Every structure is written in C-alpha cells, then in structure tokens.
Amino acid sequence: MAQTHVDPVASPLRSPGRWPWSTLMRLAGRLEIPRRLRALVRARESSLIALAMLVGTIAGLVVAAMGTMVDLLHVTFFNLQHSERLSARLSLNPILALCVPLLGGLLFGAATEMIRRWRPEREVDPIEANALHGGRMSLLGSMIVAAQTIWSSGVGAAVGLEAGYTQAASGIASRIGSAFRLRRGDLRILVGCGAAAGIAGAFGAPLAGAFYGFELIIGSYSPVSLAPVAIAALIGFEVADKLSPAEIGVVAPEKMAIVSHDLVIAAVLGLLAALLGMTLMRGVAVSETLFRRLALRPALRTALGGLVVGLCAMVSPQVMSSGHGALRIAGMLDLSFGFVGLLFVLKIVASIASLGSGFRGGMFFSSLLIGALGGHLLAVALTMMFPTIYFDPNAYAVIGMSSLAASVIGGPLTMIFIALETTGDLWLTTLVLIAVIISAQVTREAFGYSFATWRFHLRGETIRSAADVGWMRDLTVGRMMRQDVQTAHASTNVAAFREAFPLGSTAYVVAVDEADCYVGLIHVADVHPNEVAPDRPLKDFLLYTDEMLLPGMAVKEAVLAFDRAEAEALAVVDSYLDRRVIGLLTEAYVLRRYSAALERRRQEMLGEE
C-alpha cells in the first residue's frame, strides 16, 4: 500500500497544540466549499445576497474589534480613561505625546522591514483588487494591513482606521467568494459588500457605506449589485452599532439655519475644498519623496514621522490618530478662531508626515476633520468681515468636511449621504450637494485622481477607478494571435513568391531578412496583378515596416496600434530589439474579441448571465 508522505514543515499537524498564525492563514487559503453548495450559490442571485449578509456581519465585527483594539492601545500608551478618545483631549502629557508616536513609529518600521523580507510582494487593496484582479485579495496580506493600521492609529499617527476596516472586511469577503469559486463579477460585488459594510459600521451611516461600495470599490451601480451591497451595509452598521463601546459617527446635534447667501458660499467652499484636496494629495507624494531621499531605514523613517506627529501633539493632541474625537462639530464653537486655525494647520502637517513616512492608514477621516475645521474657519472669518450677516459655523463645518472628503476620497454620493445621515438635515444636505459637486468636478478635471488612484499613479499604474479593467490586461496579443505564420524572405522576387503563395492561399505573409527578423508585411493580393513584373524584388511591396505588436500588449493597446498604423493585420514579434516573428494578428479578430468581452462585462453588470 502506498504511503502518503507528510512534510513536517508544511503540515499543519506537525506540532499538536501549536497553531501559528501563518498556519491558520494557509488553512484559510485552502478553504474549499463542496461542489453542490458552490453550484447552488453560483446559480442564484439570492445566494449572493446570503453571502453578503455573512460578509456584512463579519465586517461589523471587524469594525468593532479594530476600534476596541485602538482604544485599548490609547488607554495603555496615553494613560486615558476607557471612555475617552485621544483626539478629543485638549491637553496631554507632553512626554507621552512626543515619545509614543516616536517609539511606536520605530517599532512599526522595524516590523514592516521584517514583514517585507518575509512577504516582498505589495499587498493589494480593494480598489486595485476589483480594478485589476477580479476581486482577488490575499487574506493574510489583508490581516497584516489591518494590524499595521491598528498599530499606526494606536500610537497616535494621524491616519484613519477606515483603510484597515475596508482592507480586512474586503479581504475576508474575497476569501469567502473564492472558496465558493464565484464568477469574476460576483466576486467583485462581494468585495464591495465588505468595504460597504465596514464604512457603514465605522461612520454609523448605512447609505453612505453602500454608496462607498458602489462608487469606490465596485466602480459602478447596477441592479444586480444593489441588494447585496445595501444589505451588507445595513447589517454591518447594525452589528458595529451594537458592539462598539462608543459612537464612531460624526455628531452634529441640532438643526442648522440655512439662508440664500449660503448657496453662493457653499459653491466657493466647494472650490476651496478641491484646491485643498489636491494640495493634500500632492503633499503626501512630496512627503514620501523627501523621506525616501533621506536614505534612512524604514524604522527610522516612521520614527521621524512619529516625531513630527508628536511635536504637533504637544501643541494639540487633537491632531493625533484618526480624529474621531476631534470631529464633534458643536464642540468647535467653544474654541477660539486662532486655535482652530492652528489645529487646521497641524492636522494637515501631521497627516502628511504620517502617511509620507510610511505609517499605514487612510485619509478619509483626516480629510473630514480638516474639511470641518476649514469650513468652521471660513464661517468665523466671514462673520468678522460681515458682522450683520449670520454664517452658521456648524453648517459650514459639515459642508467643508463633505466637500474636502469628496475631493480626496472621490465618492461624491458617499459624502452627501454621510452629511444627510449624520445631521438629518435635508436643507443642509442641499448645500453639501452643491459644494460636493463642485469639489469633485474641479478635482476630476484639474487633477484626475482620488487619493487611492493617485498613489497607484505614482507607482506607474493607470487605474482611474475601481471599474474592472483587469480583463483587458488578461486579454493580451499573445493569447489572441495566430502562431501558424507564413513567412517569406524579403530578397525573394515576385515570381518565386507567387509560386509559394498562390492568390487565395492566405491574406498576409510576413517578410523576414536573412536572420529571420521582421522587415515588413506583404499583402498577397498586391503581388499577384498581371501588371506586376515577375522579377521585381519582394521588398518593393513591404507594408508596416515599423509597426509591430508585442505578445504582452493588452487588447486596448492592440486596438490603438491598429488605428495608428491604419492596418488590417500586424505581425507579432518577441521584442522590438530582436524582431523575431512569433505570430500574426488581424484587426477584425481583435475587435471581435474586444466587443465580446465588453458584452460579457455589460451582462455581468446587469445580471443577464
């Protein structure tokens, strides 16, 4: 009888009672669902809704657990009471304010360096996963990112937890969907469900969470995605609301007075928010460049970033962490104009330094707080200039936070619903709508990126949104080309060519030189007319001598190449340097495959499959 060999290193049973984290992640990575159950889930839309309910529940637990962990770190490191929020403190022990981010950054950088040696590949976030990888994410990588975000916020770095919420929830959703072997479109929706539920739980805003999933993670709204995403967001909100020890959402406790001149000011505030949002995003990029130029080890870079945060926190602890505690709009009324202005500047500096030095986290909550402070400042400044006119600081704080977040995060409807759900004021939401539209449009036209897609751009990616473009990269020239290429030497004359390739035998022949390198394409019909002299050299009929395709080109690049060359067929070579012919591709076939793929994506979006 054959014996099964058990690898003592790879087997999870190598040491009874010992279940290291990496082993658990490997077991989760191998999770498979029985075939009959997979078939049942893949066959019915209602089964996807059931999975979305599961994902929403898990996302709510993730939000509550991560929030609790960060609170415990704040209590431990900063000597707070259990009910206190770090960013709500007006003062803090200066030694703690300086040393905790500094030492926390040092430890974070050292741990990150060790993780990169172990996992050199870059972790994929939900937007990139849905845009390029059909919703596939690493569960282990997502857990690492979530842990890094918890630590970053826990030691006071000015980053938001929302990046960790969405990474962990979407990573779990992706693993569940992969276990059921969901179709590409369904897996992308389930990843969107995880992010939507995480944001809904974090902000106490299920509508905003759902539209976060539609706008930022899935990249579109469709009938087939409505029920799963909406239900996941609602369940995520309910679970997080029941389990979280403190409120997470934005608080604006009373209705706000709106008059006609506020419409104009809201438009101006939207424009200012767009300018500030673009400045913030470029500021993070400049900060990253400056920290890299210091040629320090990662541990020292994040320690330096923590030092900058600590120096800012010695002036005001409200710049620390995500800013949940500081974002209490009514509480700003008790602060002086000068202090709010100082807090506004310090929060910008702390956020840019934290992200630029390498701390993990997002800019969602930071942009909300910075925008709220900016809107408050504008209202007070206008009141000073026009003392007979009332400008409500609370209203302008809500408008400012929504419009700046729309510029930075890139989800206008998400921000409109956050304002509506957190204030309950429909008239105020009208002003938010004006500011958000202007802010988002100006940012789109003048800058072209949200914070997430801007960072992709800096890495050389061409992602503009979470819209699925990964299938275009999978549909390459190498997969579409014909490999049975007919070739002829360019030194051949017309008579020999006619004998080798009679009219009708093939449409195109690739001409090569003595070294079998590409020199051009021959249209067979051009060589066969009677008026063409039999002794003419074949090189007189060469077409597209400088136009070639590479096997790694995506379908969209191939379409552009055909259009540029005004060609019906092009040769495929191994490289522009060697020009070894490996295939032939026609424009008609490329367009047919491209159209068929587009039609499949359309059917996936509408649920017509």
Secondary structure, 3 states (H helix, E strand, C coil): CCCCCCCCCCCCCCCCCCCCHHHHHHHHHCCCCCHHHHHHHHHCHHHHHHHHHHHHHHHHHHHHHHHHHHHHHHHHHHCCCCCCCHHHCCCCCHHHHHHHHHHHHHHHHHHHHHHHHHCCCCCCCHHHHHHHCCCCCCHHHHHHHHHHHHHHHHCCCCCECHHHHHHHHHHHHHHHHHHCCCCHHHHHHHHHHHHHHHHHHHHCCHHHHHHHHHHHHHCCCCHHHHHHHHHHHHHHHHHHHHHCCCCCCCECCCCCCCCCHHHHHHHHHHHHHHHHHHHHHHHHHHHHHHHHHCCCCHHHHHHHHHHHHHHHHHHCHHHCCCCCCCCEHHHHHHCCHHHHHHHHHHHHHHHHHHHHHCCCCECHHHHHHHHHHHHHHHHHHHHHHCCCCCCCHHHHHHHHHHHHHHHHHCCHHHHHHHHHHHHCCHHHHHHHHHHHHHHHHHHHHHCCCCHHHHHHHHCCCCCCCCCCCHHHHHCEHHHHCECCCCEEECCCEHHHHHHHCCCCCCCEEEEECCCCEEEEEEEHHHHCCCCCCCCCEHHHHCECCCCCECCCCEHHHHHHHHHHHCCCEEEEECCCCCCEEEEEEEHHHHHHHHHHHHHHHHHHHHCCC
